[in-house]
């Protein structure tokens, strides 16, 4: 399976500016079409938005913009880094992550996941510098304790294993 490079967007503009949303989704849809039946993954920090309302709205908006391409909307509970918090034991020693760090009881209830991660690293956490290394290493099963990651996992699993 080939995965295209991400198209990084400003979430505020993506949520509230239909033209911005349309341009970026059209670009991603074209890349998916070139891949021959690919899918578009919309993955955003949910921040304080209600995922149960925002997710279906973005999904409907994506279908209006590009109905011929399958789209998966995944809203990370508060921040993408929340998923790293849930699986932080698998990140020990990577990019300076403390070798004794343990996941908080309810990662999705923690505000400022980036700050939490940074407290356990000698030079702080920087998404640009650390996100890729953490993404390639974090324990997917441990991260499934966060509902938003489990939702994404199940959607991707259906696409990959079942071909839906």
PEFEN-V902772 format. One record per backbone hydrogen bond with DSSP energy under -0.5 kcal/mol. NH is the residue of the N-H (numbers start at 1). CO is the residue of the C=O. E is the energy in kcal/mol with one decimal. If there is no record, write none. Layout:
nh=<NH & NH>
co=<CO & CO>
e=<E & E>
//
This chain:
nh=<4 & 8 & 11 & 14 & 15 & 16 & 17 & 18 & 21 & 22 & 23 & 24 & 25 & 26 & 27 & 28 & 29 & 30 & 31 & 32 & 33 & 34 & 35 & 36 & 38 & 40 & 42 & 42 & 43 & 44 & 44 & 46 & 47 & 49 & 51 & 53 & 54 & 55 & 57 & 58 & 59 & 60 & 61 & 62 & 63 & 64 & 65 & 66 & 69 & 70 & 72 & 74 & 74 & 76 & 76 & 79 & 82 & 83 & 84 & 85 & 86 & 87 & 88 & 90 & 91 & 92 & 93 & 94 & 96 & 97 & 98 & 101 & 107 & 109 & 110 & 116 & 117 & 118 & 119 & 120 & 120 & 121 & 122 & 124 & 124 & 130 & 131 & 131 & 134 & 135 & 136 & 137 & 137 & 138 & 139 & 140 & 143 & 144 & 145 & 146 & 147 & 149 & 150 & 151 & 152 & 153 & 154 & 155 & 156 & 157 & 158 & 159 & 160 & 161 & 162 & 162 & 163 & 164>
co=<2 & 6 & 9 & 10 & 11 & 12 & 13 & 16 & 17 & 18 & 19 & 20 & 21 & 22 & 23 & 24 & 25 & 26 & 27 & 28 & 29 & 30 & 31 & 33 & 32 & 70 & 40 & 72 & 41 & 42 & 74 & 76 & 78 & 46 & 49 & 50 & 50 & 51 & 53 & 54 & 55 & 56 & 57 & 58 & 59 & 60 & 61 & 62 & 66 & 38 & 40 & 42 & 72 & 44 & 74 & 77 & 79 & 80 & 80 & 81 & 82 & 83 & 85 & 87 & 88 & 89 & 97 & 91 & 93 & 94 & 120 & 98 & 104 & 106 & 107 & 112 & 113 & 114 & 115 & 116 & 117 & 118 & 96 & 118 & 121 & 126 & 126 & 127 & 130 & 131 & 132 & 133 & 134 & 134 & 87 & 138 & 139 & 140 & 142 & 143 & 145 & 146 & 146 & 147 & 148 & 149 & 150 & 151 & 152 & 153 & 154 & 155 & 156 & 157 & 157 & 158 & 158 & 158>
e=<-0.5 & -0.7 & -0.7 & -2.7 & -2.7 & -1.9 & -2.7 & -0.7 & -2.7 & -2.8 & -2.6 & -2.2 & -2.8 & -2.5 & -1.9 & -2.2 & -2.9 & -2.3 & -1.9 & -2.1 & -2.6 & -2.3 & -1.2 & -1.7 & -1.9 & -2.8 & -0.6 & -3.3 & -0.8 & -0.5 & -2.0 & -2.5 & -2.3 & -2.6 & -0.8 & -1.2 & -2.9 & -2.1 & -1.4 & -2.7 & -2.5 & -2.5 & -2.3 & -2.4 & -2.1 & -1.7 & -1.9 & -2.8 & -1.5 & -0.6 & -3.1 & -3.5 & -0.6 & -2.7 & -0.7 & -2.4 & -1.7 & -1.6 & -0.6 & -2.0 & -1.9 & -1.2 & -1.3 & -1.8 & -1.6 & -0.9 & -2.4 & -2.2 & -0.7 & -2.1 & -2.5 & -0.7 & -0.6 & -1.8 & -1.6 & -2.2 & -2.7 & -2.4 & -1.7 & -0.5 & -1.7 & -1.6 & -0.6 & -0.6 & -1.1 & -3.2 & -0.5 & -1.8 & -2.3 & -2.8 & -2.2 & -0.7 & -0.7 & -2.4 & -0.5 & -0.6 & -2.1 & -1.1 & -1.5 & -2.1 & -0.6 & -0.7 & -2.4 & -2.5 & -1.7 & -3.1 & -2.5 & -2.0 & -2.7 & -2.8 & -2.0 & -1.6 & -2.9 & -3.0 & -0.7 & -1.1 & -1.0 & -1.7>
//
